[in-house]
Amino acid sequence: MTHRLSLSTLPHLAENVQRPAVDPRDLGTGLVHLGVGAFHRAHQAVYTEDAMAAGGETRWGIHAVTQRSPRVAEQLAPQDGLYGVLTKGLDDAGSPTAQLRIVGAVREISFPGEQTAAVLSRLAHPATHVVTLTVTEKGYRRSGTGLDLDDDGVRADVAALADELGGRAVDRAAGSPIGMLARGLARRARQDATPITVVTCDNIVHNGAMLTGLVQEFLAAAGADDVADWVHDHVTFPSTMVDRIVPATTDADRAEAEALAGLTDAGLVVAEPFRQWVIEDAFAGPRPAWERAGATLTSDVAPFEDAKLRILNGSHSYLAYRGAVLGHRTIAEAVTDPVLGEEVRAFIDEDVIPTLTPPPGVDLADYRDSVLGRFENPALGHTTIQVAMDGSQKLPVRLLGTARDRLAQAAVPHRAARAVAAWMVFVARAAEGRNGLELDDPLAPTLAEAAADGGRLGERLLGIREIFPAELAEDDRFRSAVLTQVTELSD
Ligand code: CS2
């Protein structure tokens, strides 16, 4: 029987698999991460481990918190937090390569249901200096541009904080990531009160400012004015651009990793070789030396963020919606479809690049080529359906800013309109369950209702204000470009 990966079985790991870069047993806990999905494990955790190894530090072990379910905790806890990252690329001759490394930076793991108390104390602990988040776009529970105070989880957390501040019930299970974070910050304000930095790593425009705003709205709703002042003075929220393609792990990936490692690993994640992290240098206290692991610390993340969200994520979504409707299972198949590949390139060139300021040292045409080249990686098996999920949350970030900026330049964004129309046609097909497609989106009921109004698909979807701001939806140039494309793509 093959043993399972853990600290005690680590000595049995096959020779050619990279061991943790620092001894997990030596690590203290200095960082809390909310939302320990595959992306965190393949990105920030790897940077953090490499930063500790490069700087000879041991204080940045991670207390990782799952979003809702105990599933990741069940995968990682029996493995003492250890898991593999299977990096899949291509060699110079175009043959697939796979390298496995074991990461040991995750030292504690909780899920919000029963273990809220442990997370709140970690957030308030003086050794904790940094909180990172990957809770996905919908995890922030926004409605329009602000916090959705009607969300059940947020409401329960607001009530819990009000009770905690009033000396009543404490440690009630957290119902939302913002609630968990704000309640932890409130506890820190009352206990140790040392500054802390909160780093959001989700694909959202100006993500740092967005998160500060949500935390402050939450505190205002709980009547926590003193905490709000403390947060204003002691907590920073740097913006970041994060990048690494991390497809969902499959059974075949787990079997491949097991053959390499000689151990089973329920926490395995798969990733492309490329990774990038650009972080606003605005820390309230100590932080891991992430720059020693290849991250860029800068005073202005915005140009990096805009280029990545609009070029990479924008064309990812474009390929996902058009590709899924055309029957392409993976992003690699979609981007290598000659017609679709040309379309997406034209979208980037004609509509996206004219809206961007090149980040320092970056040539946007080269960046485009490198992104499209990464999408072609057939070894990843990244499915169109995975990228297609949560379109209502992703569209504004990835496509609508481009459309708005082109209109402001007095240009009609035909290409961006086509991308939006591709989403609409996908929604219609998925709502009907055609071609095995499914509508996986927090606004699914609203979208399905709009899609049921067959002939008016475009108008109905453009009317959803949570997605399309009025100034854009009512702009005749954009509107008619979208509607024309919906007709064309529906054929
Ligand atoms: C993808 C991203 O699933 C998606 O929507 O576009 O997760 C993408 O793979 C990452 O942002 C790459 O950094």
Residues whose N, C-alpha, C, O or C-beta is under 5 A from the ligand:
A	BS01	CS2	V242 D243 R244 I245 V246 N313 H316 Q386 V387
